[in-house]
Amino acid sequence: MNAASGFDAGRAWRIRLLYSAVWWLAMPFVLLRLWRRGGKEPGYRQHVPERIGFYPPLAPSLASRKFLWVHAVSVGETRAAEPLIAAMLDAYPEHAILLTHMTATGRATGQALFGKSPRVLQCFLPYDTGWMVGRFLRHFSPGLCVLMETEVWPNLIVQCGRYKVPVALVNARLSARSLRRGKRFSTLMTEAASGMSCVGAQTEADAGRLQQLGGNNVHVTGNLKFDVTPSPALLAVGAAMREQIGSRPVLLCASTRDGEEELILDALSRRGRDPAFADLLTIIVPRHPQRFDEVADMAAAKGLPPLRRTRLADEPVPPQVKVLIGDSMGEMFAYYAMCDVAFIGGSLLPMGGQNLIEAFAVGKPVLIGPHTFNFSDITEQAIAAGAAQRVSDVDTMLDMAQQLLQADQQRQVMSEQATQFAQQHRGATARTMALLAPFI
């Protein structure tokens, strides 16, 4: 035991051994679930050996380079990593980037962002057993491990220490709820946190909570998502689709989660005869692509004729279409460019909210529900800045959206505040690069 810190290394080893045993016992069920999920999302049936630590030989062009490894579990983390990876490629031309994921959609997002770069290699991260992670580290021999946001895996960090790979947690966030959950596994989490070389937190509150969990060398570097800029190509796509919609008011419900779409569609259905909603076009972009079909069927069943973005031709959107289903990947900036007002999902039900920042980058007024514990600080700052408004439930959300859609001046003020808010918070990439520089 370390008397100064109260950390018992022997106890940590025993608990991690039990944790690893649980992983091995669960592995057949984990792989079965992976295969079943692949029935709806084919990406989960691809590259399966990578998930247990087996990888093809490196191409000669990459085998001679040192890897800087960035782990971005899914779509949001991958998008957030975009400016950091671009900065790494510019600053370290002799290195290659190893970009790992856990979800098929995260990998698809990485492919869309970096598929044309010869110095970016993508793969799945293996499950968190010492043996699998060890095989991964021996195969790629990375010089640095950069974990995005909340991805703290006990065996991964211990194995990185064994192979002398510095570990950085960047764009890090930790809600009060996650801190309480982490303290229930304090031995494992403290060992993992103490094994990290540095932490770049999004806010002062995140930094404080990460230090409580055992993090060392913690700095506030800001949120990398503010440095993500909309591509002109996506903005052009959004503008073209907006021309197809015409003068109808457009409400975007972005990154909605299971249960929220039904609330929104029910509320829209109840207001079907209200003249104020007669011309409204609602765009719903579910967070998870496996739910595109379900949401489209749900809209049709509730008497709200839907049109899917992937079936949107070059003709104007028919006036009888009430709901546009955003069933495409990698076009979120285009959807924001199309809308007049954006509601951010994951917040009507207690799911913690989703990223607001992309909407601000396009200068859109934002509505957000009551449940934003995963993004509490940035949400409160945005509300205080006049860039966002909080709503208590789905009916209040539609009422507020309709008010903004009818009040051009109020909407324009919120739009300007959103743009200013995004601009004021940029710079996290440079601060994060400075934090990582001593370990590269």
C-alpha positions as CSV (number, residue, x, y, z in Angstrom):
1,M,0.0,0.0,0.0
2,N,1.1,3.6,-0.8
3,A,0.8,5.2,2.7
4,A,0.7,8.7,1.3
5,S,-2.2,8.2,-1.0
6,G,-4.0,5.3,0.7
7,F,-3.8,3.4,-2.6
8,D,-3.5,-0.4,-2.2
9,A,-1.7,-1.7,-5.3
10,G,-2.2,-5.3,-4.3
11,R,-6.0,-4.9,-3.9
12,A,-6.1,-3.1,-7.2
13,W,-4.3,-6.1,-8.9
14,R,-6.8,-8.5,-7.4
15,I,-9.8,-6.5,-8.4
16,R,-8.4,-6.0,-11.9
17,L,-7.9,-9.8,-12.1
18,L,-11.5,-10.3,-11.2
19,Y,-12.5,-7.6,-13.7
20,S,-10.5,-9.5,-16.5
21,A,-12.1,-12.8,-15.5
22,V,-15.5,-11.3,-15.9
23,W,-14.5,-10.1,-19.4
24,W,-13.3,-13.6,-20.4
25,L,-16.4,-15.3,-19.0
26,A,-18.7,-12.8,-20.9
27,M,-16.7,-13.0,-24.1
28,P,-19.0,-15.6,-25.9
29,F,-22.0,-13.5,-25.1
30,V,-20.3,-10.3,-26.1
31,L,-19.4,-11.7,-29.5
32,L,-22.9,-13.1,-29.9
33,R,-24.4,-9.7,-29.2
34,L,-21.9,-8.2,-31.7
35,W,-23.0,-10.6,-34.4
36,R,-26.7,-10.0,-33.7
37,R,-26.2,-6.2,-33.8
38,G,-24.5,-6.7,-37.1
39,G,-27.8,-7.9,-38.5
40,K,-29.0,-4.3,-38.4
41,E,-25.6,-2.6,-38.7
42,P,-23.3,-4.6,-41.0
43,G,-20.2,-2.8,-39.7
44,Y,-20.4,-4.9,-36.6
45,R,-19.7,-8.1,-38.5
46,Q,-16.6,-6.6,-40.1
47,H,-13.1,-6.7,-38.7
48,V,-14.2,-8.9,-35.8
49,P,-10.7,-10.3,-35.2
50,E,-9.5,-6.8,-34.4
51,R,-11.8,-6.8,-31.4
52,I,-9.9,-9.7,-29.9
53,G,-6.4,-8.4,-30.7
54,F,-5.6,-9.8,-34.2
55,Y,-4.6,-7.4,-36.9
56,P,-3.3,-7.7,-40.5
57,P,0.3,-6.9,-41.2
58,L,1.1,-3.2,-41.6
59,A,1.5,-1.7,-45.0
60,P,5.2,-0.9,-45.8
61,S,4.4,2.8,-45.9
62,L,3.2,2.7,-42.3
63,A,5.4,0.0,-40.8
64,S,8.4,2.4,-40.9
65,R,6.5,5.2,-39.1
66,K,5.9,5.7,-35.3
67,F,2.2,5.8,-34.5
68,L,0.4,8.4,-32.4
69,W,-2.7,6.6,-31.3
70,V,-6.0,8.4,-30.8
71,H,-8.9,6.4,-29.4
72,A,-12.4,7.8,-30.3
73,V,-15.1,5.4,-29.3
74,S,-17.9,6.5,-31.4
75,V,-19.3,9.3,-33.7
76,G,-19.2,12.2,-31.3
77,E,-15.6,11.5,-30.1
78,T,-14.4,11.0,-33.6
79,R,-15.8,14.3,-34.8
80,A,-14.3,16.0,-31.7
81,A,-10.9,14.4,-32.6
82,E,-10.9,15.9,-36.1
83,P,-9.1,19.2,-35.4
84,L,-6.6,17.4,-33.1
85,I,-5.7,14.8,-35.6
86,A,-5.3,17.4,-38.3
87,A,-3.0,19.4,-36.1
88,M,-1.0,16.2,-35.3
89,L,-0.6,15.4,-38.9
90,D,0.7,18.9,-39.6
91,A,3.0,19.1,-36.6
92,Y,4.5,15.6,-36.8
93,P,5.0,14.7,-40.5
94,E,7.2,11.8,-39.7
95,H,4.5,10.1,-37.6
96,A,1.3,8.3,-38.6
97,I,-2.0,8.4,-36.7
98,L,-3.6,5.2,-35.4
99,L,-7.3,6.0,-35.0
100,T,-9.3,3.3,-33.0
101,H,-13.0,3.0,-32.3
102,M,-15.5,0.7,-30.6
103,T,-18.6,1.4,-32.7
104,A,-19.2,0.8,-36.4
105,T,-20.6,4.3,-36.8
106,G,-17.5,5.8,-35.2
107,R,-15.3,3.9,-37.7
108,A,-17.5,5.0,-40.6
109,T,-17.2,8.6,-39.4
110,G,-13.4,8.3,-39.2
111,Q,-13.4,6.9,-42.7
112,A,-15.4,9.9,-43.9
113,L,-13.1,12.4,-42.3
114,F,-9.7,10.7,-42.8
115,G,-10.2,8.0,-45.4
116,K,-8.1,9.8,-48.0
117,S,-5.1,10.4,-45.7
118,P,-2.3,7.9,-46.3
119,R,-1.0,8.6,-42.7
120,V,-4.2,7.6,-40.9
121,L,-4.9,4.0,-40.1
122,Q,-8.2,2.9,-38.6
123,C,-9.0,-0.2,-36.6
124,F,-11.2,-1.4,-33.7
125,L,-9.7,-1.4,-30.2
126,P,-9.8,-4.8,-28.6
127,Y,-11.9,-5.6,-25.6
128,D,-10.3,-4.6,-22.3
129,T,-8.4,-7.7,-21.3
130,G,-4.7,-7.6,-20.6
131,W,-3.8,-10.2,-23.2
132,M,-5.8,-8.6,-26.1
133,V,-4.6,-5.1,-25.3
134,G,-1.0,-6.5,-25.1
135,R,-1.3,-8.0,-28.5
136,F,-2.6,-4.7,-29.8
137,L,0.3,-2.7,-28.3
138,R,3.0,-5.2,-29.6
139,H,1.5,-5.0,-33.1
140,F,1.4,-1.2,-33.4
141,S,4.0,-0.1,-30.9
142,P,2.4,3.4,-30.5
143,G,4.5,6.2,-29.0
144,L,1.5,7.9,-27.4
145,C,-2.0,6.9,-26.4
146,V,-4.6,9.7,-26.6
147,L,-8.0,8.8,-25.1
148,M,-11.0,11.0,-26.1
149,E,-13.4,12.3,-23.5
150,T,-14.4,9.5,-21.1
151,E,-12.6,6.4,-22.4
152,V,-10.8,5.1,-19.3
153,W,-10.2,1.3,-19.5
154,P,-8.3,-0.2,-16.5
155,N,-6.4,-2.9,-18.4
156,L,-5.6,-0.7,-21.3
157,I,-3.9,1.9,-19.1
158,V,-2.0,-0.7,-17.1
159,Q,-0.8,-2.4,-20.3
160,C,0.3,1.0,-21.7
161,G,2.3,1.5,-18.5
162,R,3.9,-2.0,-19.0
163,Y,4.9,-1.1,-22.6
164,K,6.0,2.4,-21.6
165,V,3.3,4.2,-23.7
166,P,2.3,7.5,-22.2
167,V,-1.5,7.9,-21.8
168,A,-3.3,11.2,-22.2
169,L,-7.0,11.8,-21.6
170,V,-8.1,14.8,-23.6
171,N,-11.3,16.7,-24.2
172,A,-12.1,15.0,-20.9
173,R,-15.4,15.4,-19.2
174,L,-16.8,13.8,-16.1
175,S,-20.3,14.5,-14.9
176,A,-21.2,14.5,-11.2
177,R,-23.3,11.4,-11.9
178,S,-20.3,9.6,-13.5
179,L,-18.1,10.7,-10.6
180,R,-20.4,9.0,-8.1
181,R,-20.5,5.9,-10.3
182,G,-16.7,5.9,-10.6
183,K,-16.3,6.1,-6.9
184,R,-18.2,2.8,-6.5
185,F,-15.2,1.3,-8.4
186,S,-12.7,3.5,-6.8
187,T,-9.8,1.0,-6.7
188,L,-10.0,0.3,-10.4
189,M,-10.6,3.9,-11.4
190,T,-7.9,5.3,-9.1
191,E,-5.3,2.9,-10.5
192,A,-6.3,3.8,-14.1
193,A,-6.4,7.6,-13.4
194,S,-3.0,7.5,-11.7
195,G,-1.6,5.7,-14.7
196,M,-2.3,8.6,-17.1
197,S,0.5,11.0,-17.9
198,C,-1.8,14.0,-18.3
199,V,-5.4,15.1,-18.6
200,G,-6.8,17.9,-20.6
201,A,-10.3,18.7,-19.2
202,Q,-13.1,20.6,-20.9
203,T,-14.0,22.8,-17.9
204,E,-12.8,23.7,-14.4
205,A,-15.7,21.5,-13.0
206,D,-14.6,18.5,-15.1
207,A,-11.0,19.0,-14.0
208,G,-12.0,19.1,-10.3
209,R,-14.0,15.9,-10.7
210,L,-11.2,14.1,-12.5
211,Q,-8.8,15.0,-9.8
212,Q,-11.2,13.6,-7.2
213,L,-11.1,10.3,-9.2
214,G,-7.3,10.3,-8.9
215,G,-6.2,12.1,-12.1
216,N,-2.8,13.8,-12.0
217,N,-1.3,16.6,-14.2
218,V,-4.8,17.8,-14.9
219,H,-5.2,21.0,-17.0
220,V,-8.2,22.8,-18.4
221,T,-7.8,22.9,-22.2
222,G,-11.3,23.6,-23.3
223,N,-13.6,21.7,-25.7
224,L,-12.1,20.5,-29.0
225,K,-15.6,20.5,-30.6
226,F,-15.5,24.3,-30.8
227,D,-12.6,24.0,-33.2
228,V,-14.5,21.8,-35.6
229,T,-15.5,23.9,-38.5
230,P,-18.3,23.1,-40.9
231,S,-17.1,22.0,-44.3
232,P,-18.2,24.3,-47.2
233,A,-19.3,21.1,-49.1
234,L,-21.7,20.2,-46.3
235,L,-23.0,23.7,-46.0
236,A,-23.6,23.7,-49.7
237,V,-25.5,20.4,-49.4
238,G,-27.7,21.9,-46.7
239,A,-28.3,25.1,-48.7
240,A,-29.4,23.0,-51.7
241,M,-31.8,20.9,-49.6
242,R,-33.2,24.1,-48.1
243,E,-34.0,25.3,-51.6
244,Q,-36.0,22.1,-52.1
245,I,-38.0,22.9,-48.9
246,G,-38.8,26.4,-49.9
247,S,-40.2,29.0,-47.6
248,R,-41.6,26.5,-45.0
249,P,-40.4,26.9,-41.4
250,V,-38.0,24.1,-40.5
251,L,-37.4,22.6,-37.0
252,L,-34.5,20.2,-36.6
253,C,-34.6,17.6,-33.9
254,A,-31.0,16.5,-33.8
255,S,-29.4,13.4,-32.3
256,T,-32.7,12.1,-30.8
257,R,-32.7,9.0,-28.7
258,D,-35.1,6.1,-28.3
259,G,-38.3,7.3,-26.7
260,E,-37.9,10.9,-27.7
261,E,-39.0,10.5,-31.3
262,E,-42.3,9.1,-30.1
263,L,-42.8,12.1,-27.8
264,I,-42.1,14.5,-30.6
265,L,-44.2,12.8,-33.2
266,D,-47.1,12.4,-30.7
267,A,-47.0,16.2,-30.0
268,L,-46.8,17.0,-33.7
269,S,-49.8,14.8,-34.4
270,R,-51.9,16.4,-31.7
271,R,-51.2,19.8,-33.3
272,G,-52.0,18.6,-36.8
273,R,-55.0,21.0,-37.1
274,D,-53.3,24.0,-35.6
275,P,-52.8,26.6,-38.3
276,A,-49.5,27.7,-36.7
277,F,-48.1,24.3,-37.5
278,A,-49.7,23.8,-40.9
279,D,-46.5,24.5,-42.9
280,L,-43.9,23.3,-40.4
281,L,-41.4,20.7,-41.6
282,T,-39.7,18.8,-38.8
283,I,-36.4,17.1,-39.5
284,I,-35.7,14.2,-37.2
285,V,-32.1,12.8,-37.1
286,P,-31.9,9.8,-34.8
287,R,-28.7,9.4,-32.9
288,H,-28.3,5.7,-33.8
289,P,-28.6,4.7,-37.5
290,Q,-30.2,1.3,-36.7
291,R,-33.4,3.3,-35.7
292,F,-33.9,5.1,-39.0
293,D,-36.5,2.6,-40.3
294,E,-38.3,2.5,-36.9
295,V,-38.7,6.3,-36.8
296,A,-39.8,6.6,-40.4
297,D,-42.5,3.9,-39.7
298,M,-43.5,5.6,-36.5
299,A,-44.1,8.9,-38.3
300,A,-46.2,7.3,-40.9
301,A,-48.3,5.4,-38.3
302,K,-49.0,8.7,-36.5
303,G,-50.4,10.3,-39.7
304,L,-47.3,12.4,-40.4
305,P,-46.2,11.6,-43.9
306,P,-42.4,11.1,-43.8
307,L,-39.7,11.5,-46.4
308,R,-36.2,10.0,-46.0
309,R,-33.2,12.1,-46.8
310,T,-31.7,9.3,-48.8
311,R,-34.7,9.3,-51.0
312,L,-34.8,13.0,-51.5
313,A,-34.6,13.7,-55.2
314,D,-33.9,17.0,-56.9
315,E,-37.5,18.1,-56.8
316,P,-39.1,20.3,-54.2
317,V,-40.2,18.6,-51.0
318,P,-44.0,17.9,-51.4
319,P,-46.2,20.0,-49.1
320,Q,-47.9,16.9,-47.6
321,V,-44.5,15.8,-46.2
322,K,-44.5,16.7,-42.5
323,V,-41.4,14.9,-41.3
324,L,-38.0,14.5,-43.0
325,I,-36.0,11.6,-41.6
326,G,-32.3,12.4,-41.5
327,D,-31.1,8.8,-42.4
328,S,-27.6,9.7,-43.7
329,M,-24.3,9.6,-41.9
330,G,-21.9,12.5,-41.7
331,E,-24.3,15.2,-42.7
332,M,-25.1,16.8,-39.4
333,F,-23.7,20.2,-40.5
334,A,-25.9,20.0,-43.6
335,Y,-29.0,19.4,-41.4
336,Y,-28.1,22.4,-39.2
337,A,-27.7,24.5,-42.4
338,M,-31.2,23.6,-43.5
339,C,-33.0,24.5,-40.3
340,D,-34.3,27.7,-38.7
341,V,-34.3,26.3,-35.1
342,A,-32.6,23.3,-33.7
343,F,-33.6,21.1,-30.8
344,I,-30.8,18.9,-29.4
345,G,-31.9,15.4,-28.4
346,G,-31.0,13.2,-25.5
347,S,-32.4,15.9,-23.3
348,L,-36.2,15.3,-23.1
349,L,-35.6,12.0,-21.3
350,P,-32.8,11.5,-18.6
351,M,-30.1,10.5,-21.1
352,G,-27.7,13.4,-20.4
353,G,-28.0,15.4,-23.6
354,Q,-25.9,15.6,-26.7
355,N,-23.4,18.0,-28.3
356,L,-24.8,21.5,-28.8
357,I,-21.7,23.0,-30.3
358,E,-22.2,22.0,-34.0
359,A,-25.4,24.0,-34.0
360,F,-23.6,27.1,-32.7
361,A,-20.9,26.7,-35.3
362,V,-23.6,27.2,-38.0
363,G,-25.2,30.0,-36.0
364,K,-28.5,28.3,-35.2
365,P,-30.7,29.1,-32.2
366,V,-30.8,26.0,-29.9
367,L,-33.5,24.5,-27.7
368,I,-32.5,22.0,-25.1
369,G,-34.5,19.8,-22.7
370,P,-34.2,19.5,-18.9
371,H,-31.7,16.5,-18.9
372,T,-28.2,17.7,-19.8
373,F,-26.0,16.3,-17.1
374,N,-23.4,15.1,-19.6
375,F,-23.0,18.7,-21.0
376,S,-24.2,20.7,-18.0
377,D,-21.5,23.4,-18.0
378,I,-21.5,24.2,-21.7
379,T,-25.3,24.1,-21.7
380,E,-25.6,26.6,-18.8
381,Q,-23.0,28.9,-20.4
382,A,-24.8,28.8,-23.7
383,I,-28.1,29.7,-22.0
384,A,-26.5,32.5,-20.1
385,A,-25.0,33.8,-23.4
386,G,-28.4,33.9,-25.1
387,A,-27.5,31.2,-27.6
388,A,-29.8,28.5,-26.2
389,Q,-33.1,28.2,-24.3
390,R,-34.1,25.4,-22.0
391,V,-37.5,23.8,-22.3
392,S,-39.2,21.6,-19.8
393,D,-41.0,19.1,-22.0
394,V,-41.9,18.3,-25.6
395,D,-44.9,20.6,-25.7
396,T,-42.9,23.5,-24.4
397,M,-40.3,22.8,-27.0
398,L,-42.7,23.0,-29.8
399,D,-44.3,26.2,-28.4
400,M,-40.9,27.8,-28.1
401,A,-39.9,26.6,-31.5
402,Q,-43.0,28.1,-33.0
403,Q,-42.5,31.4,-31.2
404,L,-38.9,31.6,-32.6
405,L,-40.1,30.7,-36.1
406,Q,-42.6,33.6,-36.0
407,A,-40.2,36.1,-34.4
408,D,-37.5,36.9,-37.0
409,Q,-35.7,39.5,-34.8
410,Q,-35.5,37.2,-31.7
411,R,-34.3,34.3,-33.9
412,Q,-31.7,36.5,-35.5
413,V,-30.4,37.7,-32.1
414,M,-30.1,34.1,-30.9
415,S,-28.3,33.2,-34.1
416,E,-25.7,36.0,-33.6
417,Q,-25.2,35.0,-30.0
418,A,-24.7,31.4,-31.1
419,T,-22.0,32.4,-33.6
420,Q,-20.2,34.6,-31.0
421,F,-20.4,31.9,-28.3
422,A,-18.8,29.4,-30.7
423,Q,-16.0,31.8,-31.6
424,Q,-15.2,32.8,-28.0
425,H,-14.6,29.2,-27.0
426,R,-12.2,28.2,-29.8
427,G,-8.5,27.4,-29.1
428,A,-8.7,24.0,-27.4
429,T,-6.7,22.3,-30.1
430,A,-3.6,24.5,-29.6
431,R,-3.8,24.1,-25.8
432,T,-4.2,20.3,-26.2
433,M,-1.2,20.1,-28.6
434,A,0.9,22.0,-26.1
435,L,-0.2,19.6,-23.3
436,L,0.8,16.5,-25.4
437,A,4.1,17.9,-26.8
438,P,6.3,16.7,-23.9
439,F,5.2,13.1,-24.4
440,I,5.7,12.8,-28.2
